[in-house]
Amino acid sequence: MDPLTLVMLAVLAMLVFFMFRNGRKRKRDQEALQATMVAGADVMTNFGMYGTIVSIDEEENKVALLIAPGTIVNIHRQTIARVVEPVVPESAEGLDDSPSIESMGEPEFGQRVDGDDNDNQPKKGDA
């Protein structure tokens, strides 16, 4: 066989392998998400809406989602992107030990520095 044909077949085999691998991974992730979706869980949909699951209809694949007090929408079950975990705030003691930005010396990218000498320079848009 021609070496170019062997290389093309190897690339094709790798492509098929990764397609099946990614499909199994997506299926496993989707099953894990479905297992964590229960009534009362805070979730985010694919289109960025946050809400709390009120009920799940497994036969019709619908989820009743409470998005505001007294406002319930019915959405398809597969539009739920992830279950939102509650954020635990850090203790105030840990925040006091961190150095401030001013004491670090160099400003970070995009940070404004007060007290520059070129404050009298005309800026874009000045007439």
KEKE-3310 file (N, C-alpha, C; in steps of 0.2 Angstrom, whole numbers, plus 5000, padded with zeros to 4 digits):
npx = (5004:5001:5011:5004:4991:4990:4993:4981:4971:4974:4972:4959:4954:4958:4949:4937:4938:4939:4927:4917:4922:4920:4906:4902:4906:4899:4886:4888:4890:4877:4869:4873:4870:4856:4853:4856:4846:4833:4817:4817:4830:4842:4844:4852:4848:4851:4849:4853:4844:4840:4833:4822:4818:4802:4794:4795:4791:4792:4787:4783:4795:4796:4800:4794:4798:4803:4805:4803:4795:4780:4780:4780:4788:4786:4798:4808:4816:4829:4835:4840:4855:4865:4866:4865:4877:4877:4885:4898:4903:4919:4928:4930:4942:4952:4952:4958:4972:4977:4987:4985:4981:4988:5000:5006:5014:5017:5004:4990:4985:4975:4971:4968:4979:4981:4986:4995:5007:5003:4991:4987:4987:4979:4964:4957:4943:4942:4939)
npy = (4994:5011:5024:5036:5033:5025:5034:5042:5033:5031:5043:5044:5034:5038:5050:5044:5036:5047:5053:5044:5043:5056:5056:5046:5052:5064:5058:5052:5063:5070:5060:5061:5074:5073:5065:5073:5083:5087:5091:5107:5110:5122:5129:5132:5137:5133:5145:5154:5157:5158:5148:5139:5122:5116:5105:5089:5082:5067:5059:5068:5075:5088:5102:5111:5127:5138:5155:5167:5175:5167:5165:5153:5143:5132:5121:5112:5097:5095:5107:5112:5117:5116:5112:5123:5126:5131:5146:5147:5159:5166:5167:5181:5183:5177:5186:5198:5195:5196:5204:5221:5229:5241:5239:5230:5235:5235:5240:5230:5223:5234:5241:5256:5270:5281:5298:5300:5309:5314:5320:5332:5332:5333:5323:5310:5316:5328:5345)
npz = (5000:4998:5006:5009:5008:5019:5030:5028:5031:5045:5050:5048:5056:5069:5070:5070:5081:5091:5089:5094:5107:5112:5111:5120:5132:5133:5134:5147:5155:5153:5159:5172:5175:5174:5185:5195:5194:5203:5211:5218:5216:5211:5195:5179:5163:5145:5138:5147:5158:5175:5188:5199:5201:5200:5197:5188:5173:5168:5157:5147:5145:5151:5162:5175:5179:5192:5190:5195:5209:5209:5196:5184:5172:5158:5152:5140:5146:5142:5140:5151:5157:5168:5185:5198:5210:5227:5232:5244:5255:5258:5274:5284:5290:5282:5271:5276:5277:5264:5252:5247:5231:5228:5236:5229:5219:5203:5192:5187:5171:5162:5173:5181:5185:5198:5199:5188:5178:5166:5166:5162:5149:5133:5130:5120:5111:5118:5116)
capx = (5000:5005:5011:4999:4985:4990:4992:4974:4967:4976:4969:4951:4953:4958:4943:4931:4939:4937:4919:4914:4924:4916:4899:4901:4908:4893:4881:4889:4889:4870:4866:4875:4865:4849:4853:4856:4840:4827:4813:4820:4837:4843:4847:4853:4846:4855:4849:4855:4839:4841:4827:4821:4814:4796:4792:4798:4787:4797:4784:4783:4801:4795:4801:4791:4804:4801:4810:4802:4790:4773:4781:4782:4788:4787:4803:4810:4821:4836:4837:4844:4863:4868:4863:4869:4879:4877:4892:4900:4907:4925:4928:4933:4949:4956:4953:4963:4979:4979:4990:4981:4984:4993:5006:5010:5019:5015:4997:4988:4983:4968:4970:4970:4984:4980:4992:5000:5010:5001:4984:4985:4987:4972:4962:4953:4936:4942:4939)
capy = (5000:5018:5027:5042:5030:5022:5040:5045:5028:5032:5049:5043:5029:5042:5054:5040:5035:5053:5054:5039:5044:5062:5054:5043:5057:5068:5054:5051:5070:5071:5056:5064:5080:5071:5062:5079:5087:5085:5097:5111:5112:5129:5127:5137:5134:5134:5151:5159:5159:5154:5146:5133:5116:5115:5098:5086:5077:5062:5056:5073:5078:5095:5104:5117:5131:5145:5160:5173:5173:5167:5165:5147:5142:5125:5121:5105:5095:5095:5114:5113:5116:5114:5113:5128:5125:5137:5149:5148:5165:5165:5170:5188:5182:5175:5192:5203:5193:5196:5211:5226:5230:5246:5237:5225:5238:5236:5239:5224:5225:5237:5245:5263:5272:5288:5302:5300:5315:5316:5321:5338:5330:5332:5316:5309:5318:5334:5350)
capz = (5000:4997:5013:5010:5010:5026:5034:5028:5035:5052:5052:5048:5062:5075:5069:5072:5088:5095:5089:5099:5114:5114:5112:5127:5137:5133:5137:5154:5158:5153:5164:5179:5176:5175:5191:5200:5193:5207:5213:5223:5214:5207:5189:5174:5156:5140:5136:5153:5163:5181:5191:5204:5198:5204:5196:5182:5170:5164:5151:5141:5146:5153:5168:5178:5182:5195:5188:5199:5214:5206:5188:5182:5165:5157:5147:5139:5151:5139:5140:5157:5156:5174:5192:5201:5217:5231:5233:5251:5256:5262:5280:5284:5292:5276:5267:5279:5276:5257:5250:5242:5224:5229:5239:5225:5214:5196:5191:5182:5164:5162:5179:5181:5190:5199:5200:5183:5177:5160:5167:5159:5142:5130:5129:5114:5112:5120:5110)
cpx = (5004:5005:5006:4993:4984:4990:4985:4970:4968:4972:4961:4950:4953:4952:4937:4932:4937:4930:4916:4916:4920:4909:4897:4902:4902:4887:4882:4888:4881:4867:4867:4871:4858:4848:4853:4850:4834:4823:4816:4827:4837:4847:4848:4851:4851:4855:4850:4850:4840:4834:4828:4816:4808:4794:4795:4793:4791:4794:4784:4790:4801:4797:4798:4797:4801:4806:4809:4796:4783:4774:4784:4782:4789:4793:4805:4816:4828:4839:4841:4851:4866:4864:4868:4871:4879:4884:4893:4905:4913:4924:4931:4940:4954:4957:4957:4970:4981:4982:4985:4985:4989:5000:5010:5014:5016:5008:4996:4985:4976:4967:4972:4974:4982:4986:4997:5001:5006:4993:4982:4985:4980:4970:4958:4946:4936:4942:4943)
cpy = (5006:5021:5033:5039:5027:5028:5042:5040:5029:5038:5048:5039:5034:5047:5050:5038:5041:5054:5050:5041:5050:5060:5051:5048:5062:5065:5053:5058:5071:5067:5058:5070:5078:5068:5068:5083:5084:5092:5100:5113:5118:5127:5133:5134:5136:5141:5156:5161:5154:5153:5140:5128:5115:5107:5096:5081:5073:5060:5061:5077:5086:5096:5110:5121:5137:5150:5166:5171:5173:5166:5158:5146:5135:5125:5113:5103:5095:5102:5116:5112:5113:5115:5118:5126:5131:5139:5150:5154:5163:5169:5177:5188:5181:5181:5197:5201:5195:5203:5215:5227:5236:5244:5232:5228:5239:5235:5233:5227:5228:5241:5252:5265:5279:5291:5302:5308:5318:5318:5328:5337:5330:5325:5316:5312:5325:5339:5356)
cpz = (5000:5004:5014:5011:5017:5031:5034:5032:5043:5054:5053:5054:5068:5075:5072:5079:5093:5095:5094:5106:5116:5115:5118:5133:5138:5136:5144:5158:5158:5158:5171:5180:5177:5182:5197:5200:5197:5209:5219:5221:5210:5201:5184:5167:5151:5137:5142:5158:5169:5184:5196:5201:5203:5203:5189:5180:5165:5157:5145:5141:5147:5160:5170:5182:5185:5194:5192:5204:5210:5198:5187:5175:5164:5151:5146:5144:5148:5139:5146:5156:5162:5180:5195:5208:5221:5232:5241:5251:5260:5269:5280:5286:5287:5272:5269:5278:5268:5256:5246:5236:5224:5231:5234:5220:5208:5195:5186:5176:5165:5168:5178:5186:5191:5200:5194:5181:5170:5160:5163:5151:5139:5129:5122:5115:5115:5115:5112)
residu = (MET:ASP:PRO:LEU:THR:LEU:VAL:MET:LEU:ALA:VAL:LEU:ALA:MET:LEU:VAL:PHE:PHE:MET:PHE:ARG:ASN:GLY:ARG:LYS:ARG:LYS:ARG:ASP:GLN:GLU:ALA:LEU:GLN:ALA:THR:MET:VAL:ALA:GLY:ALA:ASP:VAL:MET:THR:ASN:PHE:GLY:MET:TYR:GLY:THR:ILE:VAL:SER:ILE:ASP:GLU:GLU:GLU:ASN:LYS:VAL:ALA:LEU:LEU:ILE:ALA:PRO:GLY:THR:ILE:VAL:ASN:ILE:HIS:ARG:GLN:THR:ILE:ALA:ARG:VAL:VAL:GLU:PRO:VAL:VAL:PRO:GLU:SER:ALA:GLU:GLY:LEU:ASP:ASP:SER:PRO:SER:ILE:GLU:SER:MET:GLY:GLU:PRO:GLU:PHE:GLY:GLN:ARG:VAL:ASP:GLY:ASP:ASP:ASN:ASP:ASN:GLN:PRO:LYS:LYS:GLY:ASP:ALA)
# end
